[in-house]
Amino acid sequence: MKHIRLFRGVCAIAFGGVGFFAVAQDFSFDPVRPEIVSVRADGMGGYFAAEESGFDTLSTNPAALAYVDKEWSISRLAAEVSGPLFDIPTAISSGDVTENLLDLVGENNGIYLGANITGPLAFGKVDRNYGFGVFGRTITSADVPSLTSAKLLTGEELLLTGGYGLPVYESGLKSLAIGLQLKGFVQTFVYEDSTAITVLDDLMGINLQTLPAALSSGFGVDAGLMYRYGPGFSAGITCKDLFTPVFTTGYDSLNDFMKGDSSSDTITDLVDPYLNVGVGYDFPLPDTWITITDWRVMADYRDILDLTNPVYRNPLLNVAIGTEVVIFDVVSLRAGISDTYLATGLGVDLSIFEIDLAMWGSELGLDPGKRPLLNMALSLSFEY
């Protein structure tokens, strides 16, 4: 009898372990990388590893904080929209919206509809050696690569970040700095993996109450290195999300999330590290010039670690170049190439606030031209 009871106990533990494993496997959720939207960066082809750029340095390279000038951010509202933007007004204004969007799926090798908005919560400060910020972000995306496969994701993010950059070597015109940046974030999402018809119906009808929900929280570390020679040349390497674990709990519906009734155990995952290297150059301009008051160029090779994956993007997609010309200290003209597509931008600094516009292309596929995506952005920022 003693052996029988022991055998039953072992079986119970074994089946209990299998049951636990099954529950854990029923829920899976890919972590979402926290980020800060900058329309200024969008117009140049993104953030660059060798760039010190005021308050946006919190998104470029933490080592650049060793050289940053003091700047406060009181608020920012920066909105990116993505998709077949010139076809959507016609699709919405005529007939069945879902049916019109399904037609676009067939005509364009799939479609992607997205909105990515930082703010109006975007408060923080950078000063020589350090920086911090608190940001709110709203995310909505519908990725429809085919009629039988589609993903919907919409939610909110609260991000707190702070970093420190320290010069470790200085000799004449040469300087080397290292930087470390910490972050903590909370994200809430509603999501769905289904057919194109279901996802587009839910998106257009804003029918989210019954969809599965997820609550994610995490913390992370970014690290960087920057070398400067004189006032013009800089070279940098930065690894975003060097170590960023994310803890996610699933809910059967948004209603259950509001009640606090979870449907899964908390799962743990890691955000993929994002390693960039780059160079930059600020042209030395005569003090007597009043027309062009600043001019910089930058070049990056991004996401180097992607090349270690069994299936990786065409290496050309990881090359980025960008430039910004400032006229009369008021108007900024920007251009760049990222994902092999052109980026353009315009900024107007009105002292009290700044307005930025950008339009650029990006690639959702593994090769140039496979699944091109058009993006446009507008921001209003109060940074001093």
C-alpha positions in Angstrom: 0.0 0.0 0.0 2.8 2.3 0.8 4.3 1.8 -2.7 0.9 2.3 -4.3 0.3 5.6 -2.5 3.8 6.7 -3.6 3.1 5.7 -7.2 -0.1 7.7 -7.1 1.6 10.7 -5.7 4.3 10.6 -8.4 1.6 10.3 -11.1 -0.4 13.2 -9.6 2.7 15.4 -9.6 3.6 14.3 -13.2 0.1 15.0 -14.6 -0.1 18.2 -12.6 3.2 19.3 -14.2 1.9 18.4 -17.7 -1.3 20.4 -17.0 0.7 23.4 -15.8 2.9 23.2 -18.9 -0.1 23.0 -21.1 -1.6 26.1 -19.6 1.6 28.0 -20.0 1.9 26.9 -23.6 -1.7 28.0 -24.4 -0.7 31.7 -23.8 2.1 33.2 -25.8 2.8 36.9 -26.5 5.8 38.4 -28.4 7.2 41.3 -26.3 6.9 44.8 -27.7 10.0 46.9 -27.7 9.4 50.2 -25.8 10.3 53.3 -27.8 9.9 57.1 -28.0 8.5 58.6 -31.2 10.6 61.5 -32.7 9.4 63.0 -35.9 12.7 64.8 -36.2 14.5 61.5 -36.3 11.9 60.0 -38.7 12.8 62.7 -41.3 16.4 61.7 -41.3 15.9 57.9 -41.4 15.8 57.2 -37.7 18.0 57.5 -34.7 21.8 57.3 -35.3 24.4 55.7 -33.0 26.9 58.6 -33.2 24.4 61.4 -32.7 24.1 63.8 -29.8 20.7 65.5 -30.4 19.4 67.2 -27.3 16.4 65.6 -25.6 16.4 62.9 -28.3 19.7 61.7 -27.0 17.7 59.5 -24.7 17.0 57.4 -27.8 20.3 57.6 -29.7 23.2 56.6 -27.6 23.6 56.9 -23.8 27.3 57.6 -24.2 26.3 60.8 -26.0 24.9 62.1 -22.8 28.5 62.9 -21.9 28.4 65.8 -24.4 24.8 66.9 -24.4 23.7 70.5 -23.6 21.0 71.2 -21.1 17.4 70.8 -22.5 14.0 70.3 -20.9 11.0 68.7 -22.4 7.7 69.8 -21.0 5.5 67.9 -23.4 5.4 66.4 -26.9 2.7 65.0 -29.1 4.3 63.0 -31.9 2.1 60.8 -34.2 3.2 58.4 -36.8 0.7 56.8 -39.2 1.5 53.9 -41.6 -0.2 52.1 -44.5 -1.5 52.7 -48.0 -2.3 56.3 -46.8 -3.4 57.7 -50.2 -5.8 54.7 -50.8 -7.4 54.7 -47.3 -9.6 57.8 -47.8 -11.2 56.3 -50.9 -11.7 52.9 -49.1 -13.4 54.5 -46.1 -15.6 56.9 -48.1 -17.0 54.4 -50.6 -19.0 51.2 -49.9 -18.0 48.5 -47.4 -14.8 49.6 -45.7 -13.6 46.0 -44.8 -14.3 44.8 -48.4 -12.3 47.8 -49.8 -9.4 47.1 -47.5 -9.5 43.4 -48.5 -9.1 44.5 -52.1 -6.0 46.4 -51.1 -4.6 43.2 -49.5 -4.7 41.5 -52.9 -3.4 44.5 -54.9 -0.5 45.3 -52.6 0.8 41.9 -51.4 -0.8 42.5 -48.0 -1.4 45.7 -46.1 -0.3 47.2 -42.8 -2.2 49.8 -40.9 -0.6 51.4 -38.0 -0.5 54.4 -35.6 2.3 55.1 -33.1 1.8 58.1 -30.8 4.1 59.4 -28.1 2.6 62.0 -25.7 1.3 64.3 -24.7 3.2 62.9 -21.7 6.8 63.4 -22.6 8.5 65.1 -19.7 12.2 65.1 -18.8 15.6 66.7 -19.0 19.0 66.1 -20.4 22.1 67.9 -19.1 25.9 67.3 -19.4 26.4 63.6 -18.4 22.8 62.6 -17.5 19.2 62.5 -18.7 15.8 61.2 -17.7 12.3 61.1 -19.1 8.7 59.8 -18.6 6.8 59.0 -21.7 3.3 57.7 -22.6 2.7 55.9 -25.9 -0.4 54.6 -27.8 0.1 51.8 -30.3 -2.3 50.4 -32.9 -1.3 48.1 -35.7 -3.1 45.7 -38.1 -0.7 43.5 -40.1 -2.5 41.7 -42.9 0.0 39.9 -45.1 -2.7 37.7 -46.7 -6.4 37.0 -46.6 -5.9 34.0 -44.3 -3.5 35.5 -41.8 -3.6 38.8 -39.9 -2.6 40.3 -36.5 -4.2 43.1 -34.6 -2.5 44.9 -31.7 -3.6 48.0 -29.8 -2.6 49.3 -26.4 -0.8 51.8 -24.2 2.7 52.1 -22.8 4.2 54.0 -19.9 8.0 54.3 -20.1 10.4 55.7 -17.5 14.1 56.0 -18.5 17.3 57.6 -17.2 20.9 57.4 -18.3 24.4 58.6 -17.6 27.3 59.2 -20.0 30.9 59.5 -18.7 34.1 60.5 -20.5 36.7 57.9 -19.7 39.5 59.2 -21.9 40.4 62.7 -23.1 43.5 63.8 -24.8 43.7 66.9 -26.9 41.0 66.7 -29.6 40.2 63.0 -28.8 37.6 61.9 -26.3 36.0 58.5 -25.5 32.8 58.2 -23.4 30.7 55.2 -22.2 27.1 55.3 -21.3 24.4 53.3 -19.5 20.7 53.8 -19.6 18.0 52.1 -17.5 14.3 51.8 -18.3 11.2 50.5 -16.7 7.8 50.1 -18.5 4.3 48.9 -18.3 2.2 48.0 -21.3 -1.4 47.0 -21.8 -2.6 45.4 -25.0 -5.6 44.0 -26.8 -4.6 41.6 -29.6 -5.9 39.1 -32.1 -4.5 36.5 -34.5 -7.1 35.6 -37.1 -8.2 36.0 -40.7 -8.0 39.3 -42.6 -11.8 39.7 -42.5 -12.0 39.3 -38.7 -9.1 41.6 -37.9 -10.3 44.4 -40.2 -13.9 44.1 -39.0 -12.6 44.4 -35.4 -10.4 47.3 -36.3 -12.9 49.3 -38.3 -15.7 48.6 -35.8 -13.5 49.3 -32.8 -14.9 46.0 -31.3 -12.3 45.3 -28.7 -14.1 44.4 -25.5 -14.2 40.7 -26.2 -10.7 40.3 -27.6 -7.8 38.8 -25.6 -5.7 41.2 -23.5 -2.2 41.2 -22.1 -0.5 43.1 -19.3 3.3 43.4 -19.7 5.9 45.0 -17.5 9.6 45.0 -17.7 12.9 46.7 -17.2 15.9 47.0 -19.4 19.4 48.2 -20.0 20.9 50.1 -23.0 24.6 50.6 -23.3 26.8 52.7 -25.6 30.3 53.9 -26.5 31.1 57.1 -28.3 34.4 58.4 -29.7 34.8 62.1 -30.7 37.6 63.8 -32.6 37.4 67.5 -32.3 34.1 69.3 -32.6 33.1 67.5 -35.8 33.7 63.8 -36.1 32.0 61.2 -33.9 31.7 57.4 -34.0 29.4 55.3 -31.8 28.2 51.9 -31.0 25.0 51.3 -29.0 23.1 48.2 -27.9 19.5 48.9 -27.1 17.8 46.4 -24.9 21.1 44.7 -24.0 19.1 42.9 -21.3 15.3 43.6 -21.2 13.1 40.9 -19.6 9.4 41.3 -20.0 6.8 39.6 -17.8 3.3 39.2 -19.4 0.0 37.9 -18.1 -2.9 37.0 -20.4 -6.6 37.6 -20.1 -9.4 36.1 -22.0 -10.9 39.5 -22.8 -10.5 43.2 -22.2 -13.5 42.9 -19.8 -11.7 40.3 -17.8 -8.6 42.5 -17.7 -10.7 45.3 -16.3 -11.9 42.9 -13.6 -8.4 41.6 -12.9 -9.4 38.0 -13.8 -6.3 36.6 -15.5 -6.4 33.4 -17.6 -2.7 32.4 -17.5 0.4 32.3 -15.5 2.9 35.1 -16.0 5.3 34.2 -18.8 8.8 35.7 -19.2 10.5 36.7 -22.4 13.3 38.9 -23.6 13.3 41.8 -26.0 15.8 41.1 -28.8 19.0 43.2 -28.4 19.4 45.9 -31.1 23.0 46.6 -31.9 24.0 49.6 -34.1 27.3 51.2 -35.1 27.7 54.5 -36.8 29.6 57.6 -37.6 28.7 61.3 -37.8 30.2 64.6 -38.8 29.1 68.2 -38.0 30.5 70.5 -40.6 32.4 73.5 -39.1 30.6 76.6 -40.3 32.0 80.1 -40.1 30.6 82.3 -37.3 29.8 84.9 -40.0 27.3 82.6 -41.7 23.7 83.5 -40.8 21.9 81.4 -43.4 23.1 77.9 -42.6 23.7 77.7 -38.9 24.2 73.9 -38.5 24.8 71.0 -40.8 25.4 67.4 -39.9 25.6 64.0 -41.7 25.3 60.5 -40.2 25.6 56.9 -41.3 24.7 53.7 -39.5 24.7 50.0 -39.9 21.8 48.8 -37.8 20.6 45.6 -36.1 23.9 43.7 -36.6 22.7 40.8 -34.5 19.9 40.1 -37.0 22.6 38.6 -39.3 23.1 35.7 -36.8 19.4 34.6 -37.2 18.7 31.5 -39.4 16.4 33.8 -41.5 17.6 37.4 -41.7 16.8 40.6 -43.6 18.8 41.6 -46.7 21.9 43.3 -45.2 21.2 46.4 -47.4 18.1 47.1 -45.3 20.3 47.7 -42.3 22.2 50.6 -43.9 21.0 54.1 -43.0 22.3 57.6 -43.8 20.9 60.9 -42.8 21.5 64.7 -42.8 20.0 67.8 -41.3 20.6 71.4 -42.3 19.4 74.2 -40.0 18.7 77.6 -41.6 18.6 80.8 -39.6 18.4 78.7 -36.4 14.7 78.3 -37.2 14.0 75.9 -40.2 15.5 72.4 -40.3 15.6 70.5 -43.6 16.1 66.8 -43.2 16.7 63.8 -45.5 17.9 60.3 -45.3 17.8 56.7 -46.6 16.7 53.8 -44.4 15.5 50.3 -45.4 16.7 51.4 -48.9 13.8 54.0 -49.0 13.9 57.8 -48.9 13.1 59.8 -45.8 12.4 63.5 -45.8 11.5 66.0 -43.0 10.9 69.6 -42.1 11.1 71.3 -38.7 10.2 74.8 -37.7 11.4 76.1 -34.3 9.0 78.9 -33.1 10.8 79.3 -29.8 7.7 78.5 -27.7 7.1 75.3 -29.5 8.5 73.3 -32.5 6.5 71.7 -35.4 8.0 68.7 -37.2 6.8 66.9 -40.3 8.2 63.7 -41.9 7.5 61.2 -44.6 9.5 58.0 -45.2 9.4 54.5 -46.4 10.1 51.2 -44.6 10.3 47.6 -45.5 8.2 44.9 -43.8 9.7 42.0 -45.8 13.1 40.5 -45.9 14.2 42.1 -49.2 14.0 45.6 -50.7 10.6 46.1 -52.4 9.0 43.0 -50.9 6.5 44.7 -48.7 7.1 48.5 -48.8 5.3 50.7 -46.3 4.6 54.4 -46.4 4.8 56.4 -43.2 3.9 60.0 -42.3 4.3 61.8 -39.1 3.6 65.1 -37.4 4.7 66.4 -34.0 4.2 69.4 -31.7 6.9 69.7 -29.0 7.7 72.0 -26.1 11.4 71.6 -25.5 13.7 74.3 -24.2 
